[in-house]
Structures are given as C-alpha cells and as structure tokens.
Amino acid sequence: MPAPQDGRLLAISDLHVSYPENRAIVQDLKPFTPGDWLLVAGDVGERLEHIDWALRLLAARFERVVWAPGNHELWTPPGDPPDLKGVARYDHLVDMCRNLGVVTPEDPYPLWEGPGGPVRIVPLFLLYDYTFLPPGSTTKEAALAHAHGTGVVCTDEYLLHPDPFPSREAWCRSRVELTERRLAELDDVPLVFLNHYPLVREPTDVLWYPEFAQWCGTTATRDWHRRYPAAAMIYGHLHIPRETRYDGVRFEEVSLGYPREWKRRQEPRRLLRDVLA
C-alpha cells in the first residue's frame, strides 16, 4: 500500500460494540480525508461476530486500520467456540484481521509518512502480570484477596484463559520478551506505541477503584517510552479519556467506553483522536 501524502493518523479504543448505542456510534465513524489511518487500541467487543463486524466496517472506510487486542477480545464468552482459549483465541483474531487487511501486533510495523511523519506504528500485545499493585498490597495474592473482598474483580479472572501458558503473567512475560526482541531490531524512526494498557503505572492512579490497577499493565514496560524513541503512547482500557505526559512523552487514552460512562461526560466527545496533534 503506498504511503499517504496527506490524511490524518487517528485513534480510538474500547468500542464495546455489544452495546447497541456503541454500535450506532461505530456505524457513523468515517475518515476525515481519504488518506486517514485508524489505530484501534483494543476492546472492540467480546464475541467474534461483533469484532469481525466492527473491524470489517472500519477497514472498508479507512486507508489502513491497525489493531492491538484488548482483554475483552481475548475472552472466551458463552456462545463463541469453547476451544478458542488463550493463544488459540488470539491466533484466530490475528487471522481474522489479516483476512480483513487489518494490521496486528504479529505483522511488520507500518510506517506512517503522512503529516507529522515519518513515525513507525507499533501495535503491542503484552497483557498484564499483576505488578500494578494497589496501595497497601505487596503481593499478587494479597491484592487479589483484597479485590475479591471488595467485589472489584476483573471478568478476566473467569473468561480470559492463558492456555497453554500456566498463568496470565507467564503469557505476559513471553509477550514482553518477544516484543523487546522486535523493538531491538528497529531503526531510529520515532515510534507510536499502540497498546490496550498504558506502559506506565501512573494513569491508573485516578481509578475510582484502585483494586483494578492490577489488571492494567506491567511494570516490565515502565521505561519503554524512554528506552525507545517514542513519539506518543496510545492506550485504552481505563475508560478515562485524557492526555498526560511522562518524561516529555505524550500518553493519550482514546477510549469510547460503556454508554453509561460516555453519556455522563460533560465535555463534547472527541471520538477520533489525532495521534500526532
């Protein structure tokens, strides 16, 4: 595909198209110019048919779509093939995306050469390893026990299977190591990281329920925005759309979120965020 000479590099996440209100929003998403790329930072939906519907629609409209998986895509919900768990589920999603022409974390990292470029888009699949411990907890076991005691438990504990890895943190370690090897081979072109989770712990400090932080990333990536030539870090998951900066690098959450969340926001919703603004 030829490099765009114009257009915008846009981003969104947490579309959650199982909700009719969100499906209507996605149905109306359109590029501003024919050369626009769209980065999708995970949680398109839970069911394979919903994920396929949304990505197929977006891939037909945007010049290029780049996807990083969220935790919801990795669930094995009732009604979906029960044998698609863990790595098998992820591999199936990658095949789905490739058939739609959507770039995944398993593909070569594409180079954006439009306005604000060149930058290399780096979609990540890293998961989490319970190292974002909530205040007062010093171990994963204590943090999980406290979460269960308060009732703030991520549904991943029931629907996101790590098979064939023995645990989610083991799968996370494998993904971090694989990604670090790929990053070490890149040139010095600035990078736009696209991940469902923030690469640093600080964005989780504003969560209403601090117990949820343990399902929000890994401390193994805490220096990636300094170690690599990061131009921006785009993420979702927290459903708290905002921009922050760490060590001079822009971190932006681009979530749509659940209807009950976006309906009560006072400010106008910026559905498609400019990555290089």
Secondary structure, 3 states (H helix, E strand, C coil): CCCCCCCCEEEEECCCCCCHHHHHHHHHCCCCCCCCEEEECCCCCCCHHHHHHHHHHHHHHCCEEEECCCCCCCCCCCCCCCCCCCHHHHHHHHHHHHHHCCECCCCCCCEECCCCCCEEEEECCCCCCCCCCCCCCCCHHHHHHHHHHHCCCCCHHHHCCCCCCCCHHHHHHHHHHHHHHHHHCCCCCCEEEECCCCCCCHHHHHCCCHHHHHHCCCHHHCCHHHHCCEEEEEECCCCCCEEEEECCEEEEECECCCHHHHCCCCCCCCCCEECCC
